[in-house]
Amino acid sequence: MKKSFAFIIVAGGKGSRFGEKKQFIKLAGRELWRWSAEKALELCDEVILVIPEGENLEREKFAPEKNIKITHGGSERALSVLNGLELAESDYVLVHDAARPFASKKLISSLMEKVSEDKGVIPVLPVADALKRIDGEEISCVDRDGLFITQTPQCFHRLKLIECVRENPKAKDEAEAWKISGHKLLKVEGERLNFKITWPEDMLIARALTEQKITRTGLGYDVHKLVPGRKLILGGINIASNLGLLGHSDADLLTHAIMDAILGAAGLPDIGNLYPANDEKFHDINSIALLEDVMKRVKAEGWEVEFVDAVVIAQVPRLNKYREEIINNLAKFFTLNLKFKSAETLDDAGRGLSMTCEAVATLRRLIKC
C-alpha cells in the first residue's frame, strides 16, 4: 500500500537571533519557506506551513492554488510541530525547518523511501570541526569521533510522532522525542548545502549560492543655453543666478543627464523619446517628477541604481556651494558623486553662454542562479 506523506514546514520563529522573521525574507525572489515548499509539492501529498503565533494568515499569498495548508505556531517549537501534525492527514510526515532552503529532492526522497511505521529517519553529517566544552573560564576538549550533526527534514509515522512530541515537549527536535519514547531511529547522509540560516551572515552565503549580480553602466549628456529671464535649477535645487537654462521643461540639465545615464544602463529609450519636447504635457515640468518616473521604469525592469557620478561644466555662476544640497536632494534616489568644473573661458560654456553635464550611472540586477 502506497505511503502518503505530509511535509510540515516549521516557520513559527520570532527571529530573535536574526533580528527579523527570516522565514519571510526573500532569497532570489522567493521567501525562504517557499524554497522547501516548492520541492515538497512535487513529492508529497500535502504541504503544511506553520507560521508565527499571532501572525496574520493573510500576511503573504501562500500559493492558494497549491495544496498548502496554513496554521499558527505555538510559544515553543513542540507546540508548533504539534499544530502542523494535527492539521495533516497523511500517514507519514517530514518535519522541516523553514530556515533550511536548500534541502534537495534527492534527500527528501531518500527519507521517504527508508521510513516505516516503527522506524524514523533523519539526515546526519559527521562533525568536521574540533569541539570544545566551555564551563565558565574552563575549556575542555571533546572527542568528535562518532559525533554527527542532525539536519531536517526528519521523517516519521505521523500518529506515533504526535504521541512522542506530546510526551516529550522539551525535546530539542523530533528525533530526540522519538528516541526518548523508545522508537528506533535510522539515518541517511545529510547534505552540506542543507545548512540552517541562523545568523545574518548565513544569508550572505545563501545569496552567493542563488543570486548572480549583473552590472551595467550608462552614459548621459545634456547641454542647455544660459539666458536671462529663466530660473536656474540643478538637481531640483533653485540656484541664485541672473541667468537660467533654456528648455521645454525646467531645463534641469543635471537631472536630465543623470536620467539618460540610468536609462542607457537599463537599455531603455532616452528622455527625448520618453518625454518629447513637442508634447505640451511636459512643458515646464519639474524634472524631479520625470526622474521619479525613470526610477519606476528601471525598477520594473529589475534594475537598481548602484551609483551615479556627474560633472557639470559651467563658467558662471559659481556652483560648488550648492553641491551638498543637491546631493542630499537626490539621495532618496541613489548615491551621487557630483563635481563642478569651469570651462576655462573656452567654447560657449566658457563664455557663459551655456552649461553642459555628463553623467555615468551604474545599475545592478540580481538574477536567480
C-alpha positions as CSV (number, residue, x, y, z in Angstrom):
1,M,0.0,0.0,0.0
2,K,1.4,3.4,-1.0
3,K,2.6,5.6,1.8
4,S,1.1,9.1,2.0
5,F,3.3,12.0,3.1
6,A,2.8,15.4,4.6
7,F,5.6,18.0,4.5
8,I,5.5,20.3,7.5
9,I,7.5,23.5,7.3
10,V,8.1,24.9,10.7
11,A,8.2,28.7,10.2
12,G,6.9,29.8,13.6
13,G,10.1,31.6,14.8
14,K,10.1,35.1,16.1
15,G,13.5,36.0,14.6
16,S,15.1,36.9,18.0
17,R,18.6,35.8,17.0
18,F,18.3,37.0,13.4
19,G,16.7,40.4,14.1
20,E,13.7,39.7,11.8
21,K,11.4,36.9,10.8
22,K,13.9,35.2,8.5
23,Q,11.4,32.7,7.1
24,F,9.8,35.5,5.2
25,I,13.0,37.1,3.9
26,K,13.3,36.8,0.1
27,L,16.1,34.9,-1.4
28,A,16.4,35.3,-5.2
29,G,12.8,36.5,-5.3
30,R,11.2,33.8,-3.1
31,E,10.6,33.7,0.7
32,L,12.9,31.2,2.5
33,W,10.0,28.8,3.3
34,R,8.9,28.7,-0.4
35,W,12.2,27.1,-1.4
36,S,11.3,24.0,0.6
37,A,7.6,24.1,-0.2
38,E,8.0,24.1,-4.0
39,K,10.2,20.9,-3.8
40,A,7.8,19.2,-1.3
41,L,4.8,19.9,-3.6
42,E,6.4,17.7,-6.2
43,L,7.0,14.8,-3.9
44,C,4.4,14.9,-1.1
45,D,0.6,14.6,-0.8
46,E,0.2,17.8,1.3
47,V,2.3,20.7,2.5
48,I,1.7,22.4,5.8
49,L,3.2,25.8,6.7
50,V,3.3,26.7,10.4
51,I,3.6,30.5,10.8
52,P,4.3,32.5,13.9
53,E,1.7,32.7,16.7
54,G,-0.5,35.7,16.2
55,E,0.7,36.3,12.6
56,N,-2.0,37.4,10.1
57,L,-2.8,34.4,7.9
58,E,-3.1,36.8,5.0
59,R,0.4,38.3,5.5
60,E,1.6,36.5,2.4
61,K,-0.1,34.9,-0.5
62,F,0.5,31.3,0.4
63,A,0.1,29.8,-3.1
64,P,-3.7,29.2,-2.6
65,E,-3.8,27.3,-5.9
66,K,-1.4,24.7,-4.4
67,N,-2.1,22.1,-1.8
68,I,-0.6,24.2,1.0
69,K,-2.4,24.4,4.4
70,I,-1.5,27.1,7.0
71,T,-1.7,27.0,10.7
72,H,-0.2,29.1,13.6
73,G,2.7,28.0,15.7
74,G,2.9,28.0,19.5
75,S,5.2,29.5,22.1
76,E,7.5,26.5,21.8
77,R,8.8,24.5,18.8
78,A,7.0,21.4,20.1
79,L,3.6,23.2,20.1
80,S,4.3,24.5,16.5
81,V,5.1,21.0,15.3
82,L,2.0,19.6,17.0
83,N,-0.2,22.1,15.3
84,G,1.2,21.0,12.0
85,L,0.9,17.3,12.8
86,E,-2.7,17.7,13.8
87,L,-3.6,19.6,10.6
88,A,-2.0,16.9,8.5
89,E,-3.9,13.9,7.2
90,S,-1.2,11.7,5.7
91,D,0.2,8.6,7.3
92,Y,3.8,9.9,7.4
93,V,5.3,13.3,7.9
94,L,8.5,15.1,7.1
95,V,9.2,18.0,9.6
96,H,11.4,20.7,8.2
97,D,12.9,24.0,9.3
98,A,11.8,26.9,7.1
99,A,15.4,28.3,7.5
100,R,16.9,25.4,5.6
101,P,16.0,26.3,2.0
102,F,18.4,24.0,0.2
103,A,17.3,20.5,1.1
104,S,17.3,18.7,-2.2
105,K,14.5,16.5,-3.6
106,K,17.0,13.6,-3.5
107,L,17.4,14.0,0.2
108,I,13.6,14.2,0.8
109,S,13.1,11.1,-1.4
110,S,15.7,9.1,0.5
111,L,14.0,9.8,3.8
112,M,10.6,8.9,2.4
113,E,11.9,5.6,1.0
114,K,13.5,4.5,4.3
115,V,10.8,5.4,6.8
116,S,8.4,2.8,8.3
117,E,5.7,2.8,10.9
118,D,8.2,1.8,13.7
119,K,11.4,3.5,12.4
120,G,12.0,7.2,11.9
121,V,14.7,8.6,9.6
122,I,16.9,11.6,10.0
123,P,19.7,13.2,7.8
124,V,23.0,13.4,9.6
125,L,26.6,14.6,8.8
126,P,29.8,13.9,10.7
127,V,31.1,16.8,12.8
128,A,34.0,18.4,10.8
129,D,35.3,20.9,13.4
130,A,37.2,20.4,16.6
131,L,34.9,20.6,19.6
132,K,35.4,22.3,23.0
133,R,33.2,22.4,26.1
134,I,33.3,25.7,28.0
135,D,32.2,25.9,31.6
136,G,32.8,29.4,32.9
137,E,36.5,30.0,32.3
138,E,37.3,26.3,32.0
139,I,37.8,25.0,28.4
140,S,37.9,21.2,27.8
141,C,38.3,19.2,24.6
142,V,35.5,17.0,23.3
143,D,36.3,14.0,21.1
144,R,34.3,14.4,17.9
145,D,34.7,10.8,16.8
146,G,31.2,9.3,16.4
147,L,29.5,12.7,16.7
148,F,27.1,13.9,14.0
149,I,25.0,17.0,13.4
150,T,21.3,16.5,12.7
151,Q,19.5,18.2,9.8
152,T,15.9,18.4,8.7
153,P,13.6,17.2,7.2
154,Q,13.1,14.4,9.7
155,C,10.7,11.7,8.7
156,F,8.3,9.7,10.9
157,H,4.9,8.0,11.2
158,R,2.6,10.8,11.9
159,L,0.3,9.4,14.7
160,K,3.3,8.0,16.6
161,L,5.2,11.3,16.3
162,I,2.2,13.1,17.8
163,E,2.4,10.9,20.8
164,C,6.2,11.3,21.1
165,V,6.1,15.1,20.9
166,R,3.2,15.3,23.4
167,E,5.1,13.1,25.9
168,N,8.4,15.0,25.4
169,P,7.7,18.7,24.8
170,K,11.1,19.8,25.9
171,A,13.0,17.6,23.4
172,K,15.3,19.6,21.2
173,D,14.0,18.1,18.0
174,E,11.6,15.4,16.8
175,A,14.3,12.8,16.6
176,E,15.0,13.2,20.3
177,A,11.3,13.0,21.2
178,W,11.1,9.8,19.1
179,K,14.1,8.2,20.7
180,I,13.1,9.1,24.3
181,S,9.8,7.3,23.6
182,G,11.7,4.1,22.8
183,H,11.3,4.1,19.0
184,K,14.1,3.1,16.5
185,L,15.9,5.8,14.5
186,L,17.6,5.3,11.1
187,K,19.9,7.7,9.3
188,V,20.6,8.9,5.8
189,E,23.5,11.0,4.7
190,G,22.7,14.7,5.0
191,E,23.9,17.5,2.7
192,R,26.4,20.2,3.4
193,L,24.4,22.7,1.4
194,N,21.4,21.9,3.6
195,F,22.6,24.4,6.2
196,K,20.4,26.3,8.5
197,I,20.2,30.1,8.1
198,T,20.6,31.2,11.7
199,W,22.7,34.4,11.7
200,P,22.6,37.4,9.2
201,E,26.0,36.3,7.8
202,D,24.3,33.0,6.7
203,M,22.2,35.0,4.3
204,L,25.3,36.2,2.5
205,I,26.3,32.6,1.8
206,A,22.7,31.8,0.7
207,R,22.7,34.8,-1.7
208,A,26.1,33.8,-3.1
209,L,24.6,30.4,-3.9
210,T,21.4,31.7,-5.5
211,E,21.9,35.2,-6.9
212,Q,24.1,36.5,-9.6
213,K,24.7,40.2,-9.9
214,I,24.7,41.8,-13.4
215,T,26.2,45.3,-13.5
216,R,25.8,47.7,-16.4
217,T,26.9,51.3,-16.9
218,G,25.2,54.0,-18.9
219,L,26.4,57.4,-20.1
220,G,24.3,60.6,-20.0
221,Y,24.9,64.0,-21.6
222,D,22.9,67.3,-21.8
223,V,23.5,70.9,-22.8
224,H,21.3,74.0,-22.5
225,K,21.7,77.7,-23.3
226,L,22.0,80.2,-20.5
227,V,19.5,83.0,-21.0
228,P,18.0,85.8,-18.9
229,G,14.5,85.5,-17.5
230,R,14.7,81.8,-16.7
231,K,15.2,80.0,-13.3
232,L,18.4,78.0,-12.9
233,I,17.6,74.6,-11.5
234,L,20.1,71.8,-10.9
235,G,19.2,68.6,-9.3
236,G,15.9,70.0,-8.3
237,I,17.5,72.9,-6.4
238,N,17.0,76.6,-7.3
239,I,20.3,78.3,-7.9
240,A,20.7,82.1,-7.3
241,S,21.6,83.4,-10.8
242,N,20.7,86.2,-13.3
243,L,20.7,83.6,-16.0
244,G,18.7,80.3,-16.3
245,L,18.7,77.4,-18.6
246,L,16.5,77.4,-21.7
247,G,14.4,74.4,-22.3
248,H,10.9,72.9,-22.8
249,S,10.8,71.6,-19.3
250,D,12.5,73.2,-16.3
251,A,15.8,72.6,-18.2
252,D,17.5,70.9,-15.2
253,L,20.4,69.6,-17.2
254,L,22.0,67.7,-14.3
255,T,18.9,65.7,-13.7
256,H,18.4,65.2,-17.5
257,A,22.0,63.8,-17.9
258,I,21.5,61.5,-14.9
259,M,18.2,60.2,-16.3
260,D,19.8,59.4,-19.6
261,A,22.7,57.6,-17.9
262,I,20.3,55.5,-15.9
263,L,18.0,54.8,-18.9
264,G,21.0,53.9,-21.0
265,A,22.3,51.4,-18.5
266,A,18.9,49.8,-18.3
267,G,18.7,49.6,-22.1
268,L,15.7,51.9,-22.2
269,P,15.0,54.8,-24.6
270,D,16.4,58.2,-23.7
271,I,14.4,61.1,-22.3
272,G,14.0,62.7,-25.7
273,N,11.9,59.7,-26.8
274,L,10.1,59.2,-23.4
275,Y,9.3,62.8,-22.7
276,P,9.5,64.6,-26.1
277,A,9.8,68.4,-26.3
278,N,6.8,68.6,-28.7
279,D,4.5,67.2,-26.0
280,E,2.8,70.0,-24.1
281,K,2.2,67.9,-21.0
282,F,6.0,68.2,-20.4
283,H,6.1,72.0,-20.8
284,D,7.9,73.5,-17.7
285,I,7.6,70.1,-15.9
286,N,9.7,69.6,-12.8
287,S,12.5,67.2,-13.9
288,I,12.5,65.5,-10.5
289,A,9.0,64.2,-11.4
290,L,10.5,62.8,-14.6
291,L,13.3,61.3,-12.5
292,E,10.7,59.5,-10.3
293,D,9.2,58.0,-13.4
294,V,12.6,56.9,-14.7
295,M,13.3,55.2,-11.4
296,K,9.9,53.3,-11.7
297,R,10.7,52.2,-15.2
298,V,14.2,50.8,-14.4
299,K,12.8,49.1,-11.2
300,A,10.1,47.4,-13.4
301,E,12.9,46.0,-15.5
302,G,14.6,44.6,-12.3
303,W,17.4,47.1,-12.1
304,E,18.7,49.0,-9.0
305,V,20.8,52.2,-9.3
306,E,24.0,51.5,-7.5
307,F,25.9,54.7,-8.1
308,V,25.9,57.9,-10.2
309,D,28.9,60.1,-11.0
310,A,28.2,63.5,-12.7
311,V,30.1,66.6,-13.7
312,V,28.5,70.0,-14.5
313,I,30.7,72.2,-16.7
314,A,29.9,75.9,-16.4
315,Q,31.8,79.2,-16.2
316,V,29.0,81.1,-14.4
317,P,27.6,81.1,-11.8
318,R,29.8,79.5,-9.1
319,L,28.1,76.3,-8.1
320,N,30.3,74.4,-5.6
321,K,28.5,75.8,-2.6
322,Y,25.3,74.0,-3.8
323,R,27.0,70.7,-4.0
324,E,25.8,69.1,-0.7
325,E,22.3,70.5,-1.1
326,I,21.9,68.9,-4.5
327,I,23.4,65.6,-3.4
328,N,21.1,65.5,-0.4
329,N,18.1,66.3,-2.6
330,L,18.8,63.3,-4.9
331,A,19.9,60.9,-2.1
332,K,16.4,59.3,-1.9
333,F,17.0,58.0,-5.4
334,F,20.7,57.0,-5.4
335,T,24.2,57.7,-4.2
336,L,25.6,60.6,-6.2
337,N,29.1,62.0,-6.6
338,L,28.9,65.5,-8.1
339,K,31.6,67.8,-9.4
340,F,31.5,71.3,-10.9
341,K,34.2,72.3,-13.4
342,S,35.0,75.6,-15.1
343,A,35.2,75.6,-18.9
344,E,38.3,77.9,-18.7
345,T,36.7,80.5,-20.9
346,L,36.7,78.0,-23.8
347,D,33.7,77.4,-26.1
348,D,30.1,78.5,-25.3
349,A,30.2,77.1,-21.7
350,G,33.5,79.0,-21.1
351,R,31.9,82.3,-22.3
352,G,28.9,81.9,-20.0
353,L,26.5,81.1,-22.9
354,S,25.6,77.5,-21.9
355,M,26.1,74.7,-19.4
356,T,26.9,71.1,-20.1
357,C,26.6,68.0,-17.9
358,E,28.0,64.5,-18.3
359,A,26.9,61.6,-16.0
360,V,27.7,57.9,-15.6
361,A,25.3,55.6,-13.8
362,T,26.0,52.1,-12.6
363,L,23.0,49.7,-12.3
364,R,22.8,46.2,-11.0
365,R,20.3,43.4,-11.4
366,L,20.1,40.2,-9.4
367,I,19.1,37.0,-11.2
368,K,18.4,33.6,-9.7
369,C,21.2,31.1,-10.4
